[in-house]
């Protein structure tokens, strides 16, 4: 396992613990966050979370919009896209408050 992947997994675990403990989310809700963050990791090919920037966020929105799905339309529903975006946004907002990620650009 690479160092970046290991650190990403540690950050995700800390975030999930934060959601369950401090935020009071159920395990099902935490699983939905894990799914959304997993979509981000697929999009970035498991890049370091610290490499997040505005252009990647915009590209992620475009990627979700054009991503193939098993629905009749062949695309993700807008509600699903919105849910992924809200959850990923909450994760990166939390991450930006963590030591080592505060001042990265």
MOQUIRA-V457768 format. One record per residue. RES is the residue in one small letter. BURIAL is # if it has 16 or more other C-alpha atoms within 10 Angstrom, else .. Layout:
BEGIN
res=RES burial=BURIAL
res=RES burial=BURIAL
END
This chain:
BEGIN
res=x burial=.
res=x burial=.
res=x burial=.
res=x burial=.
res=x burial=.
res=x burial=.
res=x burial=.
res=x burial=#
res=x burial=.
res=x burial=.
res=x burial=#
res=x burial=#
res=x burial=.
res=x burial=.
res=x burial=#
res=x burial=#
res=x burial=.
res=x burial=.
res=x burial=#
res=x burial=.
res=x burial=.
res=x burial=.
res=x burial=.
res=x burial=.
res=x burial=.
res=x burial=.
res=x burial=.
res=x burial=.
res=x burial=.
res=x burial=#
res=x burial=.
res=x burial=.
res=x burial=#
res=x burial=#
res=x burial=.
res=x burial=#
res=x burial=#
res=x burial=.
res=x burial=#
res=x burial=#
res=x burial=#
res=x burial=.
res=x burial=#
res=x burial=#
res=x burial=.
res=x burial=.
res=x burial=.
res=x burial=.
res=x burial=#
res=x burial=#
res=x burial=.
res=x burial=#
res=x burial=.
res=x burial=.
res=x burial=.
res=x burial=.
res=x burial=.
res=x burial=.
res=x burial=.
res=x burial=#
res=x burial=.
res=x burial=.
res=x burial=.
res=x burial=#
res=x burial=.
res=x burial=.
res=x burial=.
res=x burial=.
res=x burial=.
res=x burial=.
res=x burial=.
res=x burial=.
res=x burial=.
res=x burial=.
res=x burial=.
res=x burial=#
res=x burial=.
res=x burial=.
res=x burial=.
res=x burial=.
res=x burial=#
res=x burial=.
res=x burial=.
res=x burial=#
res=x burial=#
res=x burial=.
res=x burial=#
res=x burial=#
res=x burial=.
res=x burial=.
res=x burial=#
res=x burial=#
res=x burial=.
res=x burial=.
res=x burial=#
res=x burial=#
res=x burial=.
res=x burial=.
res=x burial=.
res=x burial=.
res=x burial=#
res=x burial=.
res=x burial=.
res=x burial=.
res=x burial=.
END
